[in-house]
Amino acid sequence: MGLLLFTSEDSFQKAFYQLRKSPALTKSLFQNAVFEEAAALLKEPNGLVKIFKYAHLFDEAGVFAGKPWENVCKLNPPLVRGTLHAGGTMAAAEAMSNLRILAIARGNYVHPEMSATDATEFLTKVIALNLDLLLMKETEENRVTQLYKDKQASEILGFISDHCFSSHVFHILYQEVDNLTVQRPIVTNKILKLIANARRLVEGQKMKDSSLMKYENAVYSPSDLAVLDRGSYDNKLKASNDLLLIKEAEQLRESMSHTGLVSPFHALFLKFITKEKPDLVQSMLVVDDTARKNLRSNFPLISSLITSTTTMNTRSSIYGLMCLLQRDVFTREFISEIEKLVTIPIHEQIQNRLINVYKILDLSTLRSLVVSGMISVLGQPLGIGQGFNPTCQSTRALSYWSQKDPVMLLKLFNHFLEHGKITIHFEGRPLSSDALPHAAMDDEENIDTVSLLLIPHLDSIYFEMLKAANGRGQDPHKWINPSFHINGIWSEFSDVYSDSRFKERFYRYYHPSENPDVNEGLPQPAGITIYNQSGQVLGAHAVLIQRVCTDPKGCIRVYFYNPNNDSLQVWGNSIRTSVTGNGERHGESSLPFDEFLYFLYAFHFPKQV
């Protein structure tokens, strides 16, 4: 008598056909069994192949009826990764949804609302946004550091890519990298990973004409000597005359200026010329007359900053330094605070925090992280990002201080480094961060060093202010914002819930036709309400109104700082914020005046104009 093998596919098939035969009113009773069996099958070899055989029947069977995946037109590629990472039946349902779309793309299933072309485009976006998972290698490092859910997500994406690869993925990737770089974030890890993954993918497809070449060059070969590099870049620099070195400096500077990205070659070159050819530092870092004046007047300080803080790990701050030199902030007090930053003793708790996060024990290396981090914050105020942390209020405050009062920010930071705490007054009451509870940060990878250190302390003070100001019959930020931002906030306040003249007042004080001098008092904090694409409220968010003026097409736009790392977003009602092409400066988002007002719920205005 032979042995009858019972497989997970049999179990999945049984659950699937039970659901398929059930009446519409009772399908919800059988859906979860299908997802559970699919989750089990996904763990087996060729499990995806087995599930895909039924993908063209999923809608007919009612697999997604009443579920978030029911309407293919409402599915959103950026959400795929998070749902796959949820594991269990959620991940199984997400996998089945994508397999259904793959069936549409391959012509196995003719869908009334999604064409094969639309399905291919959807899956291409999913692949482009998750290249790091798609290209995950079976190394010991990945075995240790990656969760099983990452491996499963990688296998699902690999299956989709094998059956539906489109060269259009490179165009999607280019758009993603382009949109991120134009915002000039301080932390560029995500951008660098996308470029590295795309480079490997290009090689795998034997396609060398990727539109990402500009960014690939910025990272891997930003200059003539770097292109020729075979591990002997230092020797080439030593053998070059001044004309060649000037050309190299200019090429490296242009690469940084055009992309905001810094390669290892930038760090090697800057360290070399600072030591051997200091007169050439200006060729790499100076882009305008202000920068030239600042460098010449403060060369010993700038030189010491380069020498003590420029490493491979901190090289992104070279771009921050280049930007800082363009700011007219080099007062005697500013210089004094920068000099303190380089020498001030670092509190033991802060040292421990840095050691715990960066796994570095050497104190001079930790100092270089701290100093270079502040250089980036001062040079790129609009590049400060909250990462995946719910800390928009505190992140906004850092950007505000860097823009409006960099000396005050330096004093606050230096005091913090020495004493391990921050004190901010609220209505005459000093609030000290060392006496308040601190919440752990969800994301420490996508934030800069200054934010890593300060945000938990700032958040503790913000929440204490929120507690004190609640229950006053109006949005508590009326009282919180002036105190939390310390100085410069307009004294009057309007919110949409308690001010019947809300829209009229915003026009009166922010529209250039009503108030031609509005930009003199900006930036100012504002609160917005964000909706998803279905019109549901996602919550409140803190931004800075940077300026209000006419864009190149003659439209009055509000330009604002958004603490989110990626500000190119759909806020609701199909309104998409812009980050480039409409007169934005690096790091700004913008919307036409009335569209911004649609989302606005609170703002400050001056007593008199």
C-alpha positions in Angstrom: 0.0 0.0 0.0 1.5 3.3 -1.1 1.9 6.3 1.2 -0.5 9.2 0.5 1.2 12.6 1.0 -0.9 15.4 2.2 0.6 18.8 1.3 -0.1 22.4 2.3 -1.3 23.0 -1.3 -4.1 20.5 -0.8 -5.1 22.3 2.4 -5.0 25.7 0.7 -7.0 24.3 -2.3 -9.6 22.9 0.0 -10.0 26.2 1.9 -10.0 28.2 -1.3 -12.8 26.1 -3.0 -14.8 26.2 0.2 -14.7 30.0 0.1 -15.4 30.0 -3.7 -18.6 27.9 -3.3 -19.9 29.9 -0.3 -22.7 32.5 -0.8 -21.7 36.2 -0.8 -23.2 36.8 2.6 -21.1 34.1 4.3 -17.7 34.6 2.5 -16.3 36.5 5.5 -16.6 33.2 7.5 -14.1 31.4 5.2 -11.6 34.1 4.2 -9.3 33.8 7.2 -8.9 30.1 6.6 -7.7 30.9 3.1 -5.2 33.5 4.4 -4.0 31.1 7.1 -3.4 28.3 4.6 -1.7 30.7 2.2 0.6 31.9 5.1 1.6 28.2 5.7 2.2 27.6 2.0 4.4 30.7 1.6 6.9 29.0 4.0 7.3 26.0 1.7 9.5 25.7 -1.4 7.5 26.7 -4.5 4.7 28.0 -2.4 4.3 31.1 -4.5 4.0 29.1 -7.6 1.3 27.0 -6.1 -0.7 30.0 -4.9 -0.2 31.8 -8.2 -2.1 29.0 -10.0 -5.3 30.3 -8.4 -4.6 34.1 -8.6 -6.9 34.7 -11.6 -9.8 33.3 -9.5 -9.2 35.3 -6.3 -11.7 38.0 -7.1 -14.4 35.6 -8.3 -14.0 33.6 -5.2 -14.3 36.6 -2.9 -10.9 36.3 -1.3 -10.7 40.1 -0.8 -14.4 40.9 -0.4 -14.8 43.5 2.3 -11.0 43.7 2.9 -8.6 46.6 2.2 -7.3 44.8 -0.9 -10.8 44.5 -2.5 -10.5 47.5 -4.8 -7.4 47.3 -6.9 -7.7 51.0 -7.9 -7.2 52.0 -4.3 -4.1 50.0 -3.7 -0.9 52.0 -3.0 2.6 50.6 -3.8 4.4 52.4 -0.9 2.2 50.4 1.5 3.1 47.0 0.2 6.3 46.7 2.2 4.8 47.5 5.6 2.0 45.0 5.1 4.4 42.2 4.0 6.4 43.0 7.1 3.3 42.5 9.3 3.7 38.8 8.9 1.0 36.1 9.3 -2.3 36.4 7.5 -1.8 40.1 6.8 1.4 39.3 4.8 -0.3 36.4 3.1 -3.2 38.6 2.0 -0.8 41.2 0.7 1.1 38.5 -1.2 -2.1 37.1 -2.7 -3.2 40.7 -3.7 0.1 41.2 -5.6 -0.1 37.8 -7.2 -3.6 38.8 -8.4 -2.2 41.9 -10.0 0.6 39.8 -11.5 -2.1 37.6 -13.1 -3.6 40.8 -14.6 -0.2 42.0 -15.9 0.5 38.6 -17.6 -2.9 38.5 -19.2 -4.1 35.5 -17.1 -6.9 37.6 -15.7 -8.8 40.3 -17.5 -9.9 42.8 -14.8 -12.7 45.3 -15.5 -10.9 48.2 -13.7 -7.2 47.5 -14.2 -5.5 46.9 -17.5 -2.4 44.7 -18.0 -0.4 47.9 -18.5 -1.7 49.5 -15.3 -0.9 46.2 -13.4 2.6 46.2 -14.8 3.2 49.8 -13.8 1.9 49.1 -10.2 4.2 46.1 -9.8 7.1 48.1 -11.3 6.6 50.7 -8.6 6.5 48.1 -5.9 9.8 46.6 -7.2 11.5 50.0 -7.4 10.5 51.0 -3.9 11.8 47.7 -2.5 15.0 47.0 -4.3 16.9 46.5 -1.1 14.6 43.5 -0.4 14.6 42.3 -3.9 18.4 42.2 -4.0 18.9 40.8 -0.5 21.8 38.3 -0.7 21.9 35.0 1.1 24.9 36.1 3.3 25.6 35.3 6.9 25.2 39.0 7.7 21.7 39.1 6.2 20.9 35.8 8.0 21.8 37.5 11.3 20.4 41.0 10.8 17.3 40.3 8.6 14.1 39.1 10.1 12.3 36.1 8.5 9.6 38.5 7.2 12.3 40.3 5.2 13.3 37.0 3.6 9.7 36.2 2.7 9.1 39.7 1.3 12.3 39.3 -0.7 11.0 36.0 -2.2 7.7 37.5 -3.1 9.3 40.5 -4.8 11.7 38.2 -6.6 8.9 36.1 -7.9 7.1 39.2 -9.2 10.2 40.6 -10.7 11.0 37.2 -12.5 7.6 37.2 -14.1 7.0 40.9 -14.7 10.4 42.7 -14.9 10.2 46.1 -16.7 13.1 48.3 -17.7 10.7 51.1 -16.6 11.8 50.3 -13.1 14.9 52.4 -13.7 12.8 55.4 -14.6 10.8 54.9 -11.4 14.1 54.6 -9.4 15.4 57.7 -11.1 12.3 59.7 -10.1 12.5 58.4 -6.5 16.2 59.3 -6.1 15.7 62.6 -7.9 12.8 63.6 -5.6 14.8 62.7 -2.5 18.1 64.4 -3.5 16.4 67.6 -4.5 15.2 67.9 -0.9 18.8 67.7 0.3 18.3 65.6 3.4 21.2 65.5 5.9 20.8 61.7 6.2 21.3 60.2 2.8 21.4 56.5 3.7 18.2 55.7 1.8 19.4 57.5 -1.3 22.7 55.7 -1.2 21.1 52.3 -0.8 18.7 53.0 -3.7 21.7 53.9 -5.9 23.7 50.9 -4.8 20.8 48.5 -5.4 20.0 50.1 -8.8 23.6 49.7 -9.8 23.6 46.0 -9.0 20.2 45.6 -10.8 21.5 47.4 -13.9 24.5 45.0 -14.0 22.2 42.0 -13.6 20.1 43.1 -16.5 23.1 44.1 -18.6 21.8 47.6 -19.1 24.3 50.4 -19.0 22.2 53.4 -20.0 20.4 53.9 -16.7 19.0 57.4 -16.2 20.5 57.1 -12.7 24.0 57.5 -14.0 24.2 61.1 -12.8 23.7 59.9 -9.2 25.8 56.8 -9.6 28.7 58.9 -10.8 28.2 61.3 -7.9 28.7 58.4 -5.5 31.3 56.2 -7.3 33.2 58.4 -9.7 32.5 62.1 -9.2 35.7 63.3 -10.9 38.3 62.4 -13.5 40.8 61.1 -11.0 38.1 59.1 -9.2 37.1 57.4 -12.5 40.7 56.2 -12.9 40.9 55.1 -9.3 42.1 51.6 -8.7 42.8 51.9 -5.0 45.5 54.5 -5.5 43.6 57.8 -5.3 45.9 59.2 -2.6 49.0 58.5 -4.8 47.3 60.2 -7.8 46.7 63.3 -5.6 50.3 63.4 -4.5 51.5 63.1 -8.1 49.2 65.9 -9.4 50.2 69.5 -10.0 48.1 72.4 -8.8 46.2 72.7 -12.1 45.0 69.1 -11.9 44.1 69.5 -8.3 42.1 72.6 -9.0 40.2 70.8 -11.7 39.6 67.9 -9.3 38.4 70.3 -6.6 36.0 72.0 -9.0 34.6 68.6 -10.3 34.0 67.4 -6.7 32.4 70.7 -5.8 30.1 70.6 -8.8 29.1 67.0 -8.1 28.1 67.9 -4.5 26.3 71.1 -5.7 24.2 69.2 -8.3 23.2 66.2 -6.1 23.9 67.0 -2.4 25.7 63.6 -2.3 29.2 63.2 -0.9 31.5 60.3 -2.0 34.5 58.9 -0.2 36.7 60.7 -2.7 35.4 64.1 -1.4 36.7 63.2 2.1 40.1 61.9 0.9 40.6 65.0 -1.3 39.5 67.5 1.3 41.7 66.0 4.0 44.7 66.0 1.5 44.4 69.6 0.3 43.7 71.0 3.8 47.0 69.5 4.9 49.1 69.8 1.8 47.6 72.6 -0.4 45.3 74.7 1.9 45.0 77.4 -0.7 42.9 75.0 -2.8 40.2 74.5 -0.1 38.3 77.4 -1.6 38.2 75.6 -5.0 36.2 72.8 -3.4 34.1 74.6 -0.9 33.4 78.1 -2.2 30.4 78.7 -4.4 29.7 82.4 -3.9 31.2 85.7 -2.5 29.7 85.1 1.0 31.4 81.7 1.2 34.7 83.2 -0.1 34.6 85.9 2.6 33.7 83.5 5.4 36.4 81.0 4.4 39.1 83.7 4.1 38.1 85.4 7.4 37.9 82.1 9.4 40.3 79.8 7.6 42.0 78.5 10.8 38.6 77.5 12.3 37.4 75.9 9.1 40.7 74.1 8.6 40.5 72.7 12.2 36.9 71.6 11.6 37.9 69.7 8.5 41.0 68.1 10.1 39.1 67.0 13.3 35.7 66.0 11.9 36.1 64.7 8.3 36.1 60.9 8.2 34.5 58.4 5.9 31.6 58.1 8.4 31.1 61.8 8.6 31.8 62.8 5.0 28.2 64.0 4.3 29.0 67.0 6.5 31.3 68.3 3.8 28.2 69.3 1.9 26.8 70.8 5.1 30.0 72.8 5.5 29.9 74.1 1.9 26.3 75.2 2.6 27.2 76.8 5.9 29.9 78.9 4.3 27.2 80.4 2.2 25.3 81.7 5.2 25.9 85.2 6.6 26.1 84.0 10.2 29.8 84.1 11.0 29.6 86.6 13.8 32.0 86.8 16.7 29.5 85.1 18.9 28.8 82.3 16.4 32.5 81.6 15.9 33.0 81.5 19.7 30.2 78.9 20.1 31.6 76.8 17.3 35.0 76.8 19.0 33.4 75.7 22.2 31.6 72.9 20.4 35.0 71.5 19.4 36.4 71.4 22.9 33.5 71.3 25.4 33.4 68.2 27.7 30.7 65.8 26.7 28.5 64.5 29.5 28.8 60.9 30.4 25.2 60.1 29.6 25.6 61.6 26.1 28.7 59.6 25.5 26.9 56.4 26.5 24.0 57.3 24.2 26.4 57.7 21.3 28.3 54.6 22.1 25.1 52.6 22.3 23.8 53.8 18.9 27.0 54.0 16.9 29.0 51.2 18.6 32.1 53.4 18.8 34.2 53.7 21.9 36.8 56.2 20.8 35.9 59.6 22.2 37.6 61.6 19.5 35.5 59.7 16.9 32.4 60.4 18.9 33.3 64.1 19.0 33.7 64.2 15.2 30.2 62.8 14.9 28.8 65.5 17.2 30.6 68.4 15.6 30.0 67.2 12.0 26.4 66.6 12.9 26.0 70.2 14.0 27.8 71.5 10.9 25.2 69.7 8.8 22.3 71.0 10.9 23.6 74.6 10.5 24.4 74.2 6.8 21.2 72.3 5.9 18.3 73.6 8.2 15.7 72.2 5.7 17.5 68.9 5.5 16.7 68.0 9.2 14.3 65.0 9.1 12.2 63.2 11.8 12.7 59.8 10.1 9.9 57.4 11.1 9.6 59.1 14.5 6.4 61.0 15.6 8.6 64.0 16.5 7.5 66.7 14.0 7.2 69.4 16.7 10.8 69.0 18.0 12.3 68.4 14.6 10.6 71.6 13.4 12.1 73.5 16.3 15.6 72.5 15.4 15.1 73.7 11.8 13.6 76.9 13.1 16.5 77.7 15.4 19.1 76.8 12.8 17.4 79.2 10.4 16.5 82.1 12.7 19.0 82.0 15.6 21.9 79.7 15.0 23.8 81.2 17.9 21.0 80.3 20.3 21.0 76.7 18.9 24.7 76.4 19.4 24.4 77.7 23.0 21.6 75.3 23.7 23.5 72.4 22.2 26.8 73.2 24.0 25.0 73.5 27.3 23.3 70.2 26.6 26.6 68.4 25.7 28.2 69.6 29.0 25.2 69.1 31.3 23.1 66.4 29.6 19.9 68.4 29.8 17.8 71.2 28.2 15.8 73.8 30.1 13.0 75.8 28.4 10.6 78.1 30.3 6.8 77.8 29.9 4.8 80.7 31.4 7.5 81.4 33.9 8.1 77.8 34.9 11.4 76.2 34.0 11.0 72.8 32.4 14.2 70.7 32.6 14.5 67.6 30.4 16.5 65.7 33.0 13.4 65.7 35.3 11.0 64.5 32.6 10.3 61.0 31.1 11.8 60.3 27.7 10.2 58.1 25.1 12.3 55.7 23.1 12.8 56.7 19.4 11.3 54.4 16.8 13.9 55.2 14.2 17.5 56.0 14.9 18.9 55.2 11.5 17.3 58.0 9.5 18.0 60.9 11.7 21.2 63.0 12.1 23.4 63.0 15.3 22.1 66.3 16.6 18.5 65.1 16.3 19.4 61.8 17.8 20.7 63.5 21.0 18.3 66.5 21.3 14.9 65.2 20.1 14.1 63.0 23.1 14.9 65.9 25.5 12.9 68.4 23.4 10.0 66.0 23.1 9.9 65.5 26.9 9.6 69.3 27.3 7.0 69.6 24.5 4.7 67.0 26.1 5.0 68.7 29.4 3.9 71.9 27.8 1.1 70.1 26.1 -0.1 68.7 29.4 0.0 72.2 31.0 -1.9 73.9 28.1 -4.6 71.4 27.5 -8.2 72.1 28.5 -8.1 75.9 27.8 -10.8 75.8 25.1 -8.5 76.4 22.2 -5.6 74.6 20.4 -2.8 74.4 23.1 -0.2 75.4 20.5 -1.4 79.0 20.9 0.6 79.0 24.1 3.1 76.2 23.4 4.6 77.5 20.1 5.9 80.9 21.4 7.5 79.2 24.5 8.8 76.0 22.8 10.5 78.0 20.0 11.8 80.4 22.6 11.7 83.6 20.5 10.5 85.1 17.2 7.0 83.5 17.0 4.2 85.9 16.1 2.1 86.6 19.1 -1.4 86.1 17.7 -2.9 82.8 16.8 -5.8 81.4 14.8 -7.2 77.9 14.5 -9.9 76.7 12.2 -12.0 75.2 15.0 -12.4 78.4 17.1 -11.9 81.3 14.7 -14.8 82.1 12.3 -12.5 84.4 10.4 -9.8 81.8 9.9 -9.5 81.9 6.1 -10.0 85.6 5.9 -7.3 86.1 8.5 -4.8 83.9 6.7 -5.3 85.9 3.5 -5.0 89.1 5.5 -1.6 88.2 7.0 0.0 85.7 4.6 -1.1 86.6 1.0 1.4 89.0 -0.6 -1.4 91.1 -2.1 -2.7 91.8 1.4 0.6 91.8 3.3 3.6 92.6 1.0 6.0 92.3 3.9 4.8 88.8 5.0 8.2 87.2 4.3 10.1 89.5 6.7 8.8 87.6 9.7 9.0 84.1 8.3 9.6 81.2 8.9 6.6 80.7 11.3 5.1 77.4 12.7 1.8 76.2 11.3 -0.4 73.1 11.8 -1.9 71.1 9.0 -4.3 68.2 8.8 -3.3 65.4 6.5 -5.8 63.1 4.8 -5.2 59.9 2.9 -6.2 59.5 -0.8 -9.6 58.3 0.3 -10.2 61.5 2.3 -9.8 60.0 5.7 -8.0 62.1 8.3 -4.6 60.8 9.1 -3.8 63.4 11.8 -2.2 66.7 12.5 1.3 67.6 11.4 3.7 70.5 12.2 5.4 72.5 9.4 7.2 75.8 9.0 5.8 78.4 6.5 9.1 79.5 4.9 7.8 82.1 2.4 4.8 83.1 0.3 5.5 84.4 -3.2 4.8 84.1 -6.9 6.2 81.0 -8.6 7.7 81.0 -12.1 4.2 80.5 -13.6 2.7 83.4 -11.8 0.9 81.4 -9.1 1.0 82.5 -5.5 2.5 79.6 -3.6 3.2 78.8 0.0 6.7 77.3 0.4 7.1 75.3 3.6 9.5 73.1 5.5 8.1 69.6 6.2 10.0 67.6 8.9 9.2 64.4 7.0 12.2 63.0 5.2 10.3 62.8 1.9 8.0 65.7 1.4 6.7 64.7 -2.1 3.3 63.4 -0.8 -0.3 63.2 -1.6 -2.0 64.9 1.4 -5.6 64.1 0.3 -8.2 65.1 -2.2 -5.5 64.1 -4.9 -3.5 67.2 -3.9 0.2 66.5 -4.3 2.9 68.6 -2.7 5.7 69.8 -4.9 9.4 69.7 -4.1 10.9 71.0 -7.4 9.9 72.7 -10.6 7.8 75.4 -9.0 10.4 77.7 -7.6 11.3 75.6 -4.5 14.6 76.0 -2.9 16.4 72.8 -1.8 14.5 71.3 1.1 11.2 73.2 0.6 7.8 71.8 -0.3 5.1 74.0 -1.8 1.5 74.2 -2.7 -0.6 76.9 -4.4 -1.9 79.3 -1.7 -5.5 78.0 -1.7 -4.5 74.3 -1.7 -2.2 74.9 1.3 -5.1 76.7 3.0 -7.3 73.7 2.4 -5.1 71.6 4.8 -4.1 74.4 7.2 -5.7 74.3 10.6 -3.6 76.6 12.8 -1.2 79.5 12.3 0.4 82.5 14.0 0.1 86.1 12.8 1.6 89.4 14.1 -0.3 92.0 16.1 0.3 94.7 13.6 1.4 94.8 10.0 
